[in-house]
Structures are given as C-alpha cells and as structure tokens.
Amino acid sequence: MITPLLVALGGAMGAALRFTLGKLLDGTFHVGTLTANTLACLVIGLAGGAALSGAAWALVATGFCGGLSTYSSFAVQARDRGARIGSAYVVLTLALGLGAAALGFRVAA
C-alpha cells in the first residue's frame, strides 16, 4: 500500500522540478523541457545501474523520473517548431536522453 504513495511523492517532486526548469529556461528552443527530459534519463540510468528495485524504484524511477520527464510537451513543442527546427529538437532530445541514460547506468553500475 505504500508504493502508490512513494510514486506520488516522487512524481510531485519531479513535476515541481520540471515546472521550475520550464519557467527558468524555456524559450524558443524549449531548453527547460530538454533539460528536464535529459535529467530524467540520467537519473533513471543511475537507478538502473544501481539496481534499484521495489520501493526505491517506485520513488525514484517511476515517481520522480515520471513526473520530471514529459513526452507530451516534447511532442507538441517539436511540432510547433516546424519541420526543420522541430526535427533538430527531436534528434537532440533523443541523443541527449539516450546518452544521459547510458552515462548514468555506466556510472552507477
């Protein structure tokens, strides 16, 4: 019964951080969203590399990273930038996210 509460707690912290990053950094290229998604990938890589499970995984990976990352904003922002800039934003987001997750896993493993 405590697992849903851990997910909610982690999600609340992640969402608050995502909101703050967006307010501080977002502009034409949506650096706040890019930063939030990249940071979430790094943290989930660290969690996976550290072999977190159970309650710790629920708090950190499912809750915090789930609240911090945002696919819906990423998709809308990519579309709104048009074909050329939107495509660059997608490629950059994917490259940074995969790189951050791999780095986090490698550091923690």
VEXDREN-2710 file (C-alpha; in Angstrom, 1 decimal):
% VEXDREN-2710
k/r/px/py/pz
1/MET/0.0/0.0/0.0
2/ILE/2.9/2.3/0.5
3/THR/4.2/2.0/-3.1
4/PRO/1.5/4.3/-4.7
5/LEU/2.4/6.9/-2.0
6/LEU/6.1/6.7/-3.0
7/VAL/5.2/7.1/-6.7
8/ALA/3.0/10.1/-5.8
9/LEU/5.7/11.7/-3.7
10/GLY/8.4/11.2/-6.3
11/GLY/6.0/12.4/-9.0
12/ALA/5.3/15.6/-7.1
13/MET/9.0/16.3/-6.7
14/GLY/9.7/15.6/-10.3
15/ALA/6.8/17.7/-11.6
16/ALA/7.7/20.6/-9.4
17/LEU/11.3/20.5/-10.7
18/ARG/10.0/20.2/-14.3
19/PHE/7.8/23.3/-13.8
20/THR/10.7/25.3/-12.3
21/LEU/13.1/24.3/-15.2
22/GLY/10.4/25.3/-17.7
23/LYS/9.9/28.7/-16.0
24/LEU/13.6/29.4/-15.8
25/LEU/14.9/28.1/-19.1
26/ASP/12.2/27.7/-21.7
27/GLY/12.4/30.0/-24.7
28/THR/12.3/29.4/-28.4
29/PHE/14.1/26.0/-28.3
30/HIS/12.4/24.8/-25.1
31/VAL/15.6/24.3/-23.1
32/GLY/13.6/23.7/-19.9
33/THR/11.8/20.7/-21.3
34/LEU/15.0/19.4/-23.0
35/THR/16.9/19.8/-19.6
36/ALA/14.1/18.0/-17.7
37/ASN/13.9/15.1/-20.1
38/THR/17.7/14.7/-20.2
39/LEU/17.9/14.9/-16.4
40/ALA/15.2/12.3/-16.0
41/CYS/17.1/10.0/-18.4
42/LEU/20.3/10.4/-16.4
43/VAL/18.5/9.6/-13.1
44/ILE/16.7/6.6/-14.5
45/GLY/20.1/5.4/-15.9
46/LEU/21.6/5.8/-12.4
47/ALA/18.7/4.0/-10.8
48/GLY/19.0/1.1/-13.3
49/GLY/22.8/0.9/-12.9
50/ALA/22.4/0.9/-9.1
51/ALA/19.9/-1.9/-9.5
52/LEU/17.2/-0.1/-7.5
53/SER/14.0/-2.2/-7.1
54/GLY/10.8/-2.2/-5.1
55/ALA/10.1/0.9/-3.1
56/ALA/13.3/2.7/-4.2
57/TRP/12.5/2.1/-7.9
58/ALA/8.9/3.3/-7.3
59/LEU/10.0/6.6/-5.7
60/VAL/12.9/7.4/-8.0
61/ALA/12.3/5.9/-11.4
62/THR/8.5/5.6/-11.6
63/GLY/7.6/8.7/-9.5
64/PHE/10.4/11.2/-9.8
65/CYS/11.5/10.5/-13.3
66/GLY/7.9/10.1/-14.5
67/GLY/7.0/13.4/-13.0
68/LEU/10.1/15.1/-14.3
69/SER/10.0/13.9/-17.9
70/THR/7.4/14.9/-20.4
71/TYR/6.7/13.2/-23.7
72/SER/3.5/15.2/-24.4
73/SER/5.2/18.7/-24.1
74/PHE/8.2/17.4/-26.1
75/ALA/5.9/16.2/-28.9
76/VAL/3.8/19.4/-29.0
77/GLN/6.9/21.6/-28.8
78/ALA/8.6/19.7/-31.6
79/ARG/5.5/20.0/-33.8
80/ASP/5.2/23.7/-33.1
81/ARG/8.7/24.5/-34.2
82/GLY/8.1/23.3/-37.7
83/ALA/9.7/20.6/-39.8
84/ARG/13.3/21.8/-39.7
85/ILE/13.7/23.1/-36.2
86/GLY/11.3/20.5/-34.8
87/SER/13.3/17.7/-36.3
88/ALA/16.5/19.1/-34.9
89/TYR/14.8/19.3/-31.5
90/VAL/13.7/15.6/-31.7
91/VAL/17.2/14.4/-32.7
92/LEU/18.8/16.5/-30.0
93/THR/16.4/15.3/-27.3
94/LEU/16.8/11.6/-28.3
95/ALA/20.6/11.8/-28.5
96/LEU/20.9/13.6/-25.1
97/GLY/18.4/11.3/-23.4
98/LEU/20.0/8.1/-24.6
99/GLY/23.4/9.4/-23.8
100/ALA/22.4/10.5/-20.4
101/ALA/20.7/7.2/-19.6
102/ALA/23.8/5.3/-20.7
103/LEU/26.1/7.5/-18.8
104/GLY/24.0/7.2/-15.6
105/PHE/23.9/3.4/-16.0
106/ARG/27.6/3.2/-16.5
107/VAL/28.4/5.5/-13.6
108/ALA/26.2/3.6/-11.2
109/ALA/27.0/0.0/-12.3
END
